[in-house]
């Protein structure tokens, strides 16, 4: 894919507008629901990442408290 950009260059603003217009024509009636689903997916992903971070923080706290008890 990077060789494709090297040959043709990155898409400019006019090409991006053409792509967006085609997407709007193809998915115009479904676009709000697609964007809503995408937003919900991002929120769920962030919640999952936050849950993992919370578990790691809790594990670190319990390890530190175990070490302070042993000392």
N, C-alpha and C positions, 0 to 999 in steps of 0.2 A: 504494500500500500504506500509506503514512503517513497518507493521509486516512482509511483504514479504521480505523487506531488512533485517530485524532482523533475519529471518530464513536463507536466502541465502546469505546475504551480498550484498554490492554495487557491480555493475558490474565493473570488472577490465578492463585493457587496451585491453586484448585479446578479451573479450566479446564485447567491444565497436567496435573493428575492424571488428568483424564478423557481427555485426548489420549494420555497415556502408557499408560493402561489399554487404550484402543482399539489402540494400536500393539502392545502386548503380546499382545492377542487375535489380531491379524492376522498378526504376524510372530514370535510366540512360539517356534515350533519352529526358525525360521531366524535368530533374533536373535543367538545366540552367533557364528555364522559371519559374519553381517553386521558385527558389532562387531570381530571379528578382522580382517576384510578392511579395515575402516576404519582400524584401528590400524596395519596394515601399510602402508596408503597414506600415513598421516601420517609414518611412519618413512621411507619412500622419499622423500617430499617434503622432509623435513628433510635427508636425505643429499644430495639434489640441490641444495638451497640452500647447504649447507656446501661442496659441490664448487665452486659458482660463486664463493663467498666466497674459497675457497683460490686459485682461478685469478686473481681480482682482486688478492689480496695478493701473489701471485707476480709478476704484471705490474707492480704498484707497486714491488716490490723491484728488479726488473730495470731499470725506468726510473730509479730513484734511483741504482742502481749505475752505469748508463750516464752519468748526469749527473756523478757524482763522478769518473769516469774522464776525462771531457772537461775538467774544471776543472783 
